[in-house]
Amino acid sequence: MEIIFINEAKDPMMYRFKKDYQAILEKACEVLHRPGDWSLSVIYVTPERIHEINRDYRNIDRATDVISFALQDDLDDAYTQEDQYELGDIFINVDAIRSQAKEYGHSIRREACFLFCHGLLHLMGYDHMTPEDEKEMFGLQDVILDEMVSR
């Protein structure tokens, strides 16, 4: 399993989460029963850059905290245990990590891990467009994160 990190925001603090993200990826694969050689990219960006991405690709004219771009819409069709599989890209707004940690009253580490896990689940085909989907996705986030990093 490989995570490629790109720090467009040039924020040196973001490198401290590499081991956490690797552990989250491994735990997600275990919980979701998706063994294999998975790879993805994490791109740290500024609020201005994520605003551009959100506007240009989602037609939402505002900054957001995390955006994921999956390479496959349906992992079940493309997945085999023997293959290396590229999931896609997760863009994380570095300023949102700090502001949301403060807003929600938990650590910067917890927020960084939450945003990564949220983006990862999107890459793995989960969404929160309906109340049922939201309950499932947010439940999975708790299962994956709660043992690793406290709230």
C-alpha positions as CSV (number, residue, x, y, z in Angstrom):
1,M,0.0,0.0,0.0
2,E,1.3,3.4,-1.0
3,I,0.3,6.9,-0.2
4,I,1.9,9.6,-2.3
5,F,2.0,13.0,-0.5
6,I,2.1,16.3,-2.3
7,N,2.3,19.4,-0.2
8,E,1.1,22.3,-2.5
9,A,0.3,24.3,0.6
10,K,4.0,24.1,1.7
11,D,2.9,23.4,5.3
12,P,5.6,21.4,7.1
13,M,3.2,20.3,9.8
14,M,1.3,18.1,7.4
15,Y,4.2,15.5,7.1
16,R,3.5,14.4,10.7
17,F,0.4,12.5,9.6
18,K,2.0,10.1,7.2
19,K,2.0,7.1,9.6
20,D,-1.5,7.9,10.7
21,Y,-2.8,7.9,7.2
22,Q,-1.0,4.6,6.4
23,A,-2.6,3.0,9.5
24,I,-6.0,4.4,8.5
25,L,-5.7,3.0,5.0
26,E,-4.7,-0.4,6.4
27,K,-7.6,-0.4,8.9
28,A,-10.1,0.7,6.2
29,C,-9.0,-2.2,4.0
30,E,-9.4,-4.6,6.9
31,V,-12.8,-3.3,8.0
32,L,-14.1,-3.1,4.4
33,H,-12.6,-6.5,3.5
34,R,-10.6,-5.1,0.6
35,P,-7.2,-6.7,0.7
36,G,-4.7,-5.8,-2.0
37,D,-2.0,-3.4,-3.0
38,W,-3.8,-0.1,-2.9
39,S,-2.3,3.3,-3.7
40,L,-3.6,6.9,-3.6
41,S,-2.4,10.5,-3.5
42,V,-3.0,13.1,-0.8
43,I,-2.6,16.7,-1.9
44,Y,-2.5,19.4,0.7
45,V,-3.8,22.6,-0.6
46,T,-4.7,26.2,0.5
47,P,-8.3,27.4,0.9
48,E,-8.0,29.3,-2.3
49,R,-6.9,26.2,-4.3
50,I,-9.6,24.0,-2.9
51,H,-12.1,26.7,-3.7
52,E,-11.0,26.6,-7.4
53,I,-11.2,22.9,-7.5
54,N,-14.7,22.9,-5.9
55,R,-15.9,25.5,-8.3
56,D,-14.3,24.0,-11.4
57,Y,-15.2,20.4,-10.9
58,R,-18.2,20.4,-8.6
59,N,-19.8,23.8,-9.6
60,I,-19.8,24.8,-5.9
61,D,-18.3,28.3,-5.6
62,R,-16.8,28.1,-2.1
63,A,-13.9,26.5,-0.2
64,T,-14.4,23.1,1.4
65,D,-12.4,20.9,3.7
66,V,-11.7,17.8,1.6
67,I,-12.4,16.7,-2.0
68,S,-11.8,13.2,-3.4
69,F,-11.5,12.2,-7.0
70,A,-11.9,8.4,-7.5
71,L,-10.4,6.8,-10.5
72,Q,-13.2,4.2,-10.6
73,D,-16.9,4.6,-9.9
74,D,-17.4,1.0,-8.9
75,L,-14.6,-0.7,-7.1
76,D,-16.3,-4.1,-7.2
77,D,-16.0,-4.3,-11.0
78,A,-12.3,-3.3,-11.0
79,Y,-11.0,-5.0,-7.9
80,T,-9.0,-8.2,-7.7
81,Q,-6.7,-9.2,-4.8
82,E,-3.7,-9.7,-7.0
83,D,-3.7,-6.3,-8.7
84,Q,-2.2,-3.1,-7.6
85,Y,-5.1,-0.6,-7.5
86,E,-4.9,3.2,-7.7
87,L,-7.8,4.6,-5.8
88,G,-7.5,8.3,-6.8
89,D,-6.7,11.6,-5.2
90,I,-7.7,13.3,-1.9
91,F,-7.3,17.1,-1.7
92,I,-7.2,18.4,1.9
93,N,-7.5,22.1,2.8
94,V,-4.7,22.6,5.4
95,D,-6.5,25.6,7.0
96,A,-9.7,23.6,7.5
97,I,-7.7,21.1,9.6
98,R,-6.8,23.8,12.1
99,S,-10.1,25.7,12.1
100,Q,-12.3,22.6,12.3
101,A,-10.3,21.0,15.0
102,K,-10.8,24.2,17.1
103,E,-14.5,24.4,16.1
104,Y,-15.2,20.8,17.0
105,G,-13.0,20.8,20.1
106,H,-10.6,18.1,19.2
107,S,-7.0,17.8,18.2
108,I,-5.5,18.8,14.9
109,R,-4.3,15.2,14.5
110,R,-7.9,13.9,14.9
111,E,-9.2,16.4,12.3
112,A,-6.4,15.6,9.8
113,C,-7.1,11.9,10.2
114,F,-10.9,12.4,10.0
115,L,-10.6,14.4,6.7
116,F,-8.2,11.7,5.3
117,C,-10.6,8.9,6.3
118,H,-13.6,10.8,4.9
119,G,-11.9,11.3,1.6
120,L,-10.6,7.7,1.6
121,L,-14.2,6.3,2.1
122,H,-15.3,8.5,-0.9
123,L,-12.6,6.9,-3.0
124,M,-13.8,3.5,-1.9
125,G,-17.3,4.2,-3.1
126,Y,-19.1,5.6,0.0
127,D,-21.1,8.7,0.0
128,H,-23.5,10.6,2.3
129,M,-26.2,11.9,-0.1
130,T,-29.0,10.1,1.7
131,P,-29.6,9.8,5.5
132,E,-29.0,6.0,5.2
133,D,-25.7,6.5,3.3
134,E,-24.6,9.2,5.8
135,K,-25.2,6.9,8.7
136,E,-23.3,4.1,7.1
137,M,-20.3,6.3,6.1
138,F,-20.0,8.1,9.3
139,G,-20.3,4.9,11.2
140,L,-17.4,3.5,9.3
141,Q,-15.4,6.6,10.0
142,D,-15.9,6.0,13.7
143,V,-15.0,2.3,13.5
144,I,-11.8,3.1,11.5
145,L,-10.7,6.1,13.6
146,D,-11.8,5.7,17.2
147,E,-9.2,3.1,18.1
148,M,-6.4,5.1,16.4
149,V,-6.9,8.7,17.4
150,S,-8.9,10.1,20.3
151,R,-11.6,12.7,19.7
